[in-house]
Amino acid sequence: MLFLIIGAALLVYCFVVFITPEKGWTIIEANSTENDSYDFVFQYYLGAEGGDTRAENRTVTALYNQSAEKVSRLFDEIRDFDGIVSIHTINGSPNTELEIDEVLYEVFSVFSRYNSRYLYAAPIYSRYENLFYCADDSMLSDFDPIINGEIREEYKNTSRYANDPAMIDLKLLGDNKIKLFVSDEYLSYAEKEGITNFIGLCWLKNAFEIDYIADTMIRNGFTHGTISSAGGFIRNFDTGSEYYALNVFDDTDEGIFLAASMNYRGERSIVSMRSFPINDSERRRYYVLQNGEIRTVYLDIFDGLPKSSVNTLISYSEEKSCGEVLLEIMDIYISDIFDQSKLSALTDKDIFSVYCVNNTVMYNDDGLTFSGLYKDNNKEYTLNMF
């Protein structure tokens, strides 16, 4: 039996289409508007362990709503909530010790373990993301560092603060206590530039949200599901024997092609990063200029410029979370130069990858299989291990 993850065509709204729906697969719907579930597709196999499927559906749905609401509030960069210290709360309390929820503390700990300072790119991204809501190219100049030198210099100046621990640093104090240190110099700069978001998850948020939702399901004994999100993140926590297929797209001079489908089974955390959109529903993450150039969400923390070292990169792990996989591959993908050797080195950390180059689907997991390799009279994709 096979699931096809069409990844809203790897939007990734990644719809999982089951060939025989009577077996128990169902879409779990969130019935609360106080979460980010509009970005998620959650499917669960009801009755895999026997028992009352209606009761199981109610329990899984309730857990989904509770976990989605909790994590969306913790990660909120715009609002405060009674009894909750959100990212917005932290940004409004620099140089103040705060006790936060253990979920948020663990996310910050992951960034610390991976020595990633992408949290501090928030002030750049909060300005840049307006680009994706522009009605036409004439509106880009206030946000696009590629076409506006002043904006490029502004992002570069802000990135100097973001990359300097002497200017800003999130201190992990233990016992779920933190302090967002911000220097007087940076506070003065922030006031002048209108910066209020010192830290934020930005486009990475969905990866950490579905990690929490999936982990909550597993902790409560529900291990027959898969959740995917816009932005290219999938948490498969199905311990059953079903096979899944994930579409691998490639952007070429001749257009966008479905190069192949990668097939897998069992628990996976998958991160897919693309330099091009698949359809119009990805407007919040891509902007296509009239001349064909594309702006993506992938900003380089060191200069604030959007970069993609390769058109498509899919990386996955059986052991690590989506957030962990993402932080491992970001510097490889968001770069001027693609370094295949860095991907190869990640196999020692149980992270394997797939990417496309020169009509070839490259992969480094000898247990991975593919189907549906593209072929017509003018173009043909092949497979190659690296």
Salt bridges, closest charged atoms under 4 A:
GLU34 OE1 - ARG73 NH2 3.96
GLU34 OE1 - ARG79 NH1 3.86
ASP36 OD2 - LYS205 NZ 3.30
ASP39 OD1 - ARG284 NH2 2.54
ASP39 OD2 - ARG285 NH2 3.45
GLU49 OE2 - HIS224 NE2 2.60
GLU69 OE2 - ARG73 NH2 3.70
ASP76 OD2 - ARG79 NH2 3.05
ASP80 OD1 - HIS88 ND1 2.97
ASP101 OD2 - LYS70 NZ 3.41
GLU106 OE2 - ARG113 NH2 3.14
ASP144 OD2 - ARG295 NE 2.74
GLU154 OE2 - ARG127 NH1 2.75
ASP169 OD1 - ARG117 NH1 3.64
ASP169 OD2 - LYS171 NZ 3.13
ASP211 OD1 - ARG235 NH1 2.99
ASP215 OD1 - ARG235 NH2 2.95
ASP238 OD1 - HIS224 ND1 3.61
GLU254 OE1 - LYS379 NZ 3.10
GLU282 OE2 - ARG274 NH2 2.85
GLU293 OE1 - ARG295 NH1 3.17
ASP300 OD2 - LYS307 NZ 2.81
ASP303 OD2 - LYS307 NZ 2.85
GLU318 OE2 - ARG268 NH1 3.39
GLU324 OE2 - ARG113 NH2 3.84
GLU328 OE2 - LYS349 NZ 3.28
ASP336 OD2 - LYS307 NZ 3.16
